[in-house]
Amino acid sequence: MDEFLNLEAKEVERWISSDEISVAVEADVFKIVLKWIERSKSERKASFEQLFRHVRLAFLSRDFLWDVVTNKLVQENGDCFKLISKAIKLPGCFPQSPRKGLETRVIVACGGNYTLCYLPEKDEWKRLADGLSERNEYTQMINYRDQLYAIPFHGETERYDPVLNCWSTLDHLKYPTTTVCEVTVIRGEIYSIDIDTSSRKSTIQRFNAERCSWQTVLSSHEGCRPGSCVVAAGNHLYVCGGSLEGDFASKAERFDTVENKWEEIASMQQARAYSFGVATEGKIFVAGGMENWDLYLETCEMFNISTNEWQLIGSLKVPREYGSMVCLKGTGWHKCL
């Protein structure tokens, strides 16, 4: 509208940098910038670079990226040209979040080399691009910088780009060891807990994305239980249950990633190993698993972080172990192999 096209550059910048604007696709933001500049090109051309930096390149389609790179204003500005060239050559290199109006929350499930996503609002499944290798129950899935990572116990890590609908391999992001290891994301950083049963020690490591390497945070005897359920919540890494010297345990503890120290918390109501869990709204949910090598569990527990208390909640329909659980808009969902 004319009212918008007559705004000052700072007002336009404030608008296009917002998460709240309503656009059909991110490409519309780039088109709006061009239209605003064309209204008075000689005067406004100098503002192009500053405005261009607010276009979220990570959410432009590959076809549209090629349209952008051939735009005259982009080609005449060295910094803008470098940005768009990087977006084309290195998909996923910009850790940006989508506008709120463009967010689509889905549940992604992987098995074998298949990738499927479930849209709860439509109650339908869609098939995404196939993975590059077979996946089993030992493959861990994490959401990091708005992309999906599949980290196998052996082999190369794969990354899924939701904009391009394709997988690529990452040589640098592998399991930090070949022993029992759990990987999760805390405060926007990838952490792992490596459990060495021979030395009876656990090692907390953090992945440095800039250096593409793992850094040891702390090695100790705490949290050293194979088959434990590992859940991230706030600044903490929760380790619940698992196997302790041959017996299944109800013990639970957490690692503070700010203070870099272990803290004891209340034990669970029931001993269990190979269970699965998720955190939401100040609570930890743990489901299923095994009470011993012969007894599979359908029971579920909830830990209230503020009161340091566990309580049994509604059970699963059937006993499960080696499952996975995610939280979507405050509701827990679980998938089992």
C-alpha positions, 0 to 999 in steps of 0.5 A: 500500500502507499502508506507502507511505500512512503515509510522511512527506511528505519520503519521499513527495517523495523517491520521486515525484521519482525517475527510477527509479520504476515506473509505467505512465503519469505520470498515476499519480504524480498519482493517488498524491499524491492518495491519500496526501493523502486518507489524512489530508487536513487535515494533509497538504493543506499538502504538496500544492504541494511534491509536485505540482511533481514531477509531470512535466506534459510527459508527461501526456496532454491529456485528463488535463491537463483532469482535473488542472486541474479538481481541487479541490486544484489550483484552490485553489492559485494556483501549481499552477493556473498550472503546469497552465494553462501546460502546457495552453496551451503544450505543450512548455514544460516541459523535463522528461525521462520516468521511465526506465521510461516511456522509449521509444527510437525512430528518427524519419524524415521526408520530404515531410510524412510522419513515421514512427517505427521501434521497433527492439525490435518491428521495426515502423514506425508513422506519426505526425502529418503535418508542416505543410509539405514537407521535403527533404534540406535540412531538418535534424532535431534532438532538443532538450528531448525534442522533435523540431525540423524546421528547413528551409533556407527556411520555418518551423521545426516542433516535434513534441510526442511526448505530443500527437502533433502538429506546431506552427510556431515563428517564432523558430527559423529558420536564422540566415542564408540561406547554407550552415548546419548545426544541432546540439545540444551540451550541451543548447544549439542551435548552428549553423555558418554557412558563407559561401563569398564571405567564406570565413568560418564563423560559430558561433552559439548559440540563446538559448531564453529570448530566442528569438534567435541569438547569435554566438560566433565568426567565423573562417576555420576550418571553412569548407567547404561539404558538410562532415559536422558532428557533435556530441560532448561539448563539441565540434562536429566538422567533417569533410571538405567542399569546399575551393576546388573540391576535396574535402577530408579535413581535419577540425577541431573547435570547443570550445564551452567555450573558444570556439576551433577545434582541429585534429585528424587528417585523415580517411583519405579525402577526402569531401564530403556525407557523414553521421555520428554520435558515440557512446562517444568515437568519431566515425563518418562514412559515404559522401559523394562523393570528387569530383563523379563518384565516390560513396562507400560507405566509412566511417571511425571517429575515436577521440577519445582517440587522435586517429586515423582508421581505415577500417571496414566499408563501406555496402552501396551508395554514399550521399550526403546521408544521415543517421545516428543512434545508438540504444543504442550502435548506428548507423543510417542513412537515405538519401533 
